[in-house]
Amino acid sequence: SQQGEEDPQALSIQEGENATMNCSYKTSINNLQWYRQNSGRGLVHLILIRSNEREKHSGRLRVTLDTSKKSSSLLITASRAADTASYFCATEGRGGNKLVFGAGTILRVKS
Amino acid sequence: DTAVSQTPKYLVTQMGNDKSIKCEQNLGHDTMYWYKQDSKKFLKIMFSYNNKELIINETVPNRFSPKSPDKAHLNLHINSLELGDSAVYFCASSQVPGGVTEAFFGQGTRLTVV
């Protein structure tokens, strides 16, 4: 079954606003990761949070993980037009060896 | 220097043809992957190799055959192409010391079968 269902499917905000994307998954995980994909490009790793961590920061990114609810959120603060992209969460299950991706959230930041 | 490079970037071919996509990584990673991204942007793992050994094969038709001549290369050969094979194929690599760490992706190969 598919891991990493994301919500919302699409998000449109003004430059300077914060963007929050959510991810839910179904089975136990070792870690959860967030990736960005610009149009026509490959995925770029943003941040990894391990199953025993609850929150992690990297620059304007803040990720939370709630393993009891099997959910994670990605917050991008003070968004910029350059943040316009698709954002994917990916989970590594207990079995390891692969990442399973969600369907992604399309973020559009208007300048 | 490009970390994960795949060629070609675009591939247009007719149904029934056989084609290959090449992938190389210069990161020294032990594990490489092929993912397929469909028109709805959903990414699905196809294969995973660790040190040239196949470790994951996710119910992919036999027409798809990965080949890893060494741990820096993972090529994908597709026989008898079908319309439904049209998608973007991504190669990726990661270092796996007992678990997946961040994965590095190539730029993708957009395959169009006509």
Interface residues (C-beta under 8 A of the other chain):
Chain A: N30 N31 Q33 Y35 Q37 G40 R41 G42 L43 V44 H45 L48 S86 F88 A90 E92 G96 N97 K98 L99 V100 F101 A103 G104 I106
Chain B: V4 T31 Y33 Y35 K40 K41 F42 L43 K44 I45 S48 N50 I55 I56 F90 A92 V96 G98 G99 V100 T101 E102 A103 F104 F105 G106 Q107 G108
